[in-house]
């Protein structure tokens, strides 16, 4: 006769998610958003570069099963900054909660730079040959 397995949540154990897991998850969600980029640090801050292809910086403050996210990012220019940051905030909150199970209480966003979209960067300018 096979033993009866008890699937009660209290008997299965717990789940702990590290700050770094939430941080990396949030960073990847941000990297996948069009028109959003970050800054690579370079060596000791020397040679840092900003790019729409770089993952934005995210700091996580985790408290139990909820967290606060502090994001530093750049945006494609031109873009309505208030609309873009609200879209980033709602998408980030939803996706981090969906992927990690951690409730996002607050998302603080610091826009550090704006980058002209490459397709329209030279529009209306004469090029020297």
Buried (B, 14 or more C-beta within 10 A) or exposed (E): EEEEEEEEEEEEEEEEBEEEBBBBBBBEBBBEBEBBBBBBEEEEEEEEEBEBEBBBBBEBEBEEEEBBBBBBBBBBBEBEEEEBBEBBBEBBBEBBBEBBEBEBEEBEBEBBBEBEEEEEEEEEEEEEE
